[in-house]
Amino acid sequence: MSKPESIKIDDVEYVRKDAIAETDGEIKIAVLDRGFVYVGAVSFDGDFVILKNAKNIRTWGTTKGLGELVNGPLSNTKLDAVGTVRVTKHALIHLIDVEQKKWKGC
């Protein structure tokens, strides 16, 4: 019998730890134009910013802004796994450094 790669409990999807690929870049929150906000391992390739194991931060769940997520997602934060995101550098508004251990495996 094969093992599931993820399970869903109370509308939250959980992914097996051994199913998460290792990445080379540091995890950062990327704020992009048109209001998109992602978190993932960031690297650069020419004119592109690449976020691996990225998640769209659909709902911040904060009371004092995006900076509250530096220390990891909060109980009301909603994340949607999207895999690898590639965007042109000119679409990047800014990157926010985060506490790596608090975001690893999220």
C-alpha positions in Angstrom: 0.0 0.0 0.0 1.4 3.4 -0.9 1.7 6.2 1.7 -0.2 9.4 1.0 1.9 12.5 0.4 -0.5 14.7 2.3 -3.6 14.6 4.5 -6.3 17.2 5.1 -7.7 17.9 8.6 -10.2 20.6 9.3 -9.5 22.1 5.8 -5.8 22.3 6.5 -3.5 20.3 4.2 -0.5 18.6 5.9 2.4 17.4 3.8 4.7 14.5 4.8 8.1 15.8 6.0 10.0 13.4 3.8 8.1 14.7 0.8 9.5 18.2 1.1 12.5 18.7 -1.2 15.6 20.3 0.3 16.5 23.7 -1.1 19.6 25.8 -1.4 18.3 29.3 -0.7 17.2 30.9 2.5 13.5 31.1 3.3 12.1 34.6 2.8 8.8 36.3 2.5 8.6 37.8 -1.0 6.2 40.7 -1.6 5.4 41.0 -5.3 3.5 43.5 -7.4 -0.3 43.1 -7.7 -0.5 42.1 -4.1 1.0 38.6 -4.2 2.9 37.5 -1.1 4.8 34.2 -1.0 7.2 32.5 1.4 9.8 30.1 0.1 13.5 29.4 -0.4 14.8 32.2 -2.6 17.4 32.1 -5.3 18.2 34.2 -8.3 18.7 33.1 -11.9 19.5 36.0 -14.3 16.4 38.2 -14.4 14.3 35.9 -12.3 13.7 35.4 -8.6 12.9 31.7 -7.8 11.0 30.6 -4.7 11.2 26.8 -4.2 8.7 25.0 -1.9 6.8 28.2 -2.1 3.5 28.9 -0.3 1.1 31.7 -1.1 0.3 33.7 2.0 -3.4 34.0 1.3 -4.3 35.3 4.8 -1.6 36.9 7.0 -3.6 36.3 10.2 -1.8 39.3 11.9 -2.9 42.3 13.8 0.2 44.4 13.3 1.1 43.7 9.7 3.2 41.3 7.6 6.3 41.8 9.9 4.6 39.6 12.5 5.3 36.6 10.3 9.1 36.9 10.6 8.9 34.4 13.5 6.7 31.9 11.6 3.0 31.6 10.7 0.4 32.5 13.2 -2.7 30.4 14.1 -4.8 32.5 11.7 -2.3 32.5 8.8 -3.5 30.7 5.7 -0.9 29.2 3.4 -1.4 27.5 0.0 1.3 25.3 -1.4 2.3 26.3 -4.9 5.6 24.5 -5.5 8.1 26.6 -7.5 7.4 30.2 -8.3 9.5 32.1 -10.9 9.0 35.9 -11.2 10.9 38.6 -13.0 13.1 40.7 -10.7 11.1 43.8 -11.6 7.9 42.2 -10.1 9.7 41.9 -6.7 8.8 44.7 -4.3 10.8 43.5 -1.4 12.1 40.4 0.5 11.7 40.0 4.3 14.2 37.8 6.2 12.5 35.3 8.5 13.5 33.0 11.3 14.5 30.0 9.2 13.7 27.3 11.8 10.2 28.7 12.3 9.3 28.5 8.6 11.1 25.2 7.7 8.5 22.6 6.8 5.6 25.0 6.9 
